[in-house]
Amino acid sequence: MGLIREPKNVDFTVQSAPWTEEELCDFRKLMTELKAKNAARKLRPKSTKKKKILA
């Protein structure tokens, strides 16, 4: 597979604006909630019982 080159007069480099303190606080709160939710999901025991299928 070869290199993909940028077309002339086109720049794919984008600089995003820095986050405000309010946006950063909201993001951190959201990430804390998601991590807690995912940690609770991992702690739940998985069922090992299999159903018997009668033919």
Backbone as CSV, one residue per row, in Angstrom:
resi,resn,N_x,N_y,N_z,CA_x,CA_y,CA_z,C_x,C_y,C_z
1,MET,0.846,-1.169,0.000,0.000,0.000,0.000,0.893,1.234,0.000
2,GLY,0.624,2.168,-0.861,1.455,3.353,-0.994,0.993,4.494,-0.108
3,LEU,1.747,5.547,-0.147,1.407,6.747,0.611,0.280,7.505,-0.069
4,ILE,-0.579,8.100,0.732,-1.641,8.951,0.194,-1.165,10.377,0.358
5,ARG,-1.129,11.091,-0.715,-0.635,12.473,-0.678,-1.794,13.459,-0.689
6,GLU,-1.560,14.614,-0.054,-2.567,15.667,-0.067,-2.601,16.312,-1.447
7,PRO,-3.782,16.612,-1.941,-3.860,17.345,-3.203,-3.253,18.738,-3.036
8,LYS,-2.804,19.327,-4.116,-2.238,20.675,-4.042,-3.309,21.658,-3.587
9,ASN,-2.898,22.651,-2.827,-3.769,23.709,-2.309,-4.822,23.195,-1.314
10,VAL,-4.609,22.017,-0.750,-5.523,21.481,0.256,-4.680,21.083,1.465
11,ASP,-5.113,21.512,2.641,-4.394,21.194,3.863,-5.329,20.420,4.785
12,PHE,-4.991,19.175,5.103,-5.831,18.343,5.949,-5.519,18.516,7.432
13,THR,-4.571,19.342,7.776,-4.220,19.573,9.164,-5.214,20.563,9.761
14,VAL,-5.837,20.172,10.873,-6.853,21.015,11.496,-6.452,21.266,12.938
15,GLN,-6.516,22.501,13.354,-6.259,22.836,14.749,-7.589,23.150,15.407
16,SER,-7.896,22.428,16.463,-9.152,22.676,17.160,-8.958,23.767,18.205
17,ALA,-10.049,24.415,18.526,-10.004,25.470,19.542,-9.898,24.821,20.919
18,PRO,-9.168,25.424,21.841,-9.069,24.856,23.186,-10.431,24.887,23.885
19,TRP,-10.646,23.933,24.796,-11.912,23.838,25.512,-11.987,24.901,26.611
20,THR,-13.190,25.367,26.858,-13.388,26.299,27.968,-13.416,25.484,29.265
21,GLU,-13.317,26.159,30.380,-13.344,25.479,31.674,-14.684,24.769,31.886
22,GLU,-15.780,25.369,31.421,-17.104,24.766,31.575,-17.204,23.476,30.755
23,GLU,-16.722,23.505,29.507,-16.742,22.316,28.660,-15.867,21.213,29.247
24,LEU,-14.711,21.588,29.763,-13.798,20.625,30.364,-14.416,19.989,31.606
25,CYS,-15.100,20.779,32.412,-15.771,20.262,33.605,-16.880,19.284,33.210
26,ASP,-17.670,19.639,32.189,-18.736,18.750,31.714,-18.166,17.443,31.180
27,PHE,-17.067,17.522,30.433,-16.431,16.325,29.877,-15.929,15.412,30.984
28,ARG,-15.298,15.977,31.987,-14.777,15.181,33.098,-15.913,14.508,33.875
29,LYS,-17.016,15.224,34.063,-18.167,14.651,34.753,-18.737,13.485,33.945
30,LEU,-18.863,13.654,32.632,-19.375,12.606,31.761,-18.471,11.379,31.790
31,MET,-17.153,11.577,31.722,-16.215,10.465,31.730,-16.269,9.718,33.067
32,THR,-16.425,10.415,34.171,-16.533,9.780,35.480,-17.768,8.893,35.539
33,GLU,-18.905,9.404,35.006,-20.138,8.613,34.988,-19.981,7.376,34.108
34,LEU,-19.369,7.520,32.939,-19.190,6.390,32.035,-18.267,5.331,32.639
35,LYS,-17.191,5.757,33.285,-16.270,4.809,33.912,-16.957,4.048,35.034
36,ALA,-17.787,4.725,35.821,-18.502,4.064,36.912,-19.502,3.060,36.340
37,LYS,-20.177,3.430,35.277,-21.156,2.543,34.647,-20.467,1.300,34.085
38,ASN,-19.341,1.485,33.399,-18.616,0.356,32.823,-17.994,-0.530,33.895
39,ALA,-17.548,0.039,34.999,-16.972,-0.747,36.087,-18.054,-1.614,36.724
40,ALA,-19.259,-1.076,36.871,-20.359,-1.842,37.449,-20.747,-2.984,36.519
41,ARG,-20.682,-2.763,35.239,-21.024,-3.790,34.264,-20.027,-4.945,34.322
42,LYS,-18.746,-4.642,34.534,-17.713,-5.674,34.586,-17.816,-6.512,35.857
43,LEU,-18.339,-5.942,36.943,-18.416,-6.650,38.215,-19.544,-7.678,38.241
44,ARG,-20.534,-7.522,37.379,-21.659,-8.444,37.356,-21.203,-9.828,36.919
45,PRO,-21.563,-10.871,37.669,-21.125,-12.217,37.275,-21.832,-12.683,36.005
46,LYS,-21.095,-13.401,35.198,-21.662,-13.932,33.965,-22.330,-15.264,34.251
47,SER,-23.401,-15.527,33.572,-24.122,-16.780,33.751,-23.373,-17.889,33.027
48,THR,-23.178,-19.004,33.724,-22.466,-20.128,33.117,-23.414,-21.285,32.807
49,LYS,-24.673,-21.132,33.191,-25.629,-22.198,32.933,-26.036,-22.190,31.459
50,LYS,-26.149,-23.364,30.901,-26.602,-23.497,29.523,-27.954,-24.194,29.518
51,LYS,-28.816,-23.752,28.647,-30.122,-24.375,28.523,-30.021,-25.652,27.725
52,LYS,-30.751,-26.652,28.179,-30.779,-27.903,27.443,-31.850,-27.809,26.369
53,ILE,-31.510,-28.228,25.189,-32.451,-28.215,24.079,-32.932,-29.649,23.854
54,LEU,-34.222,-29.832,23.981,-34.809,-31.157,23.756,-35.208,-31.284,22.311
55,ALA,-34.793,-32.359,21.684,-35.106,-32.557,20.269,-36.297,-33.439,20.080
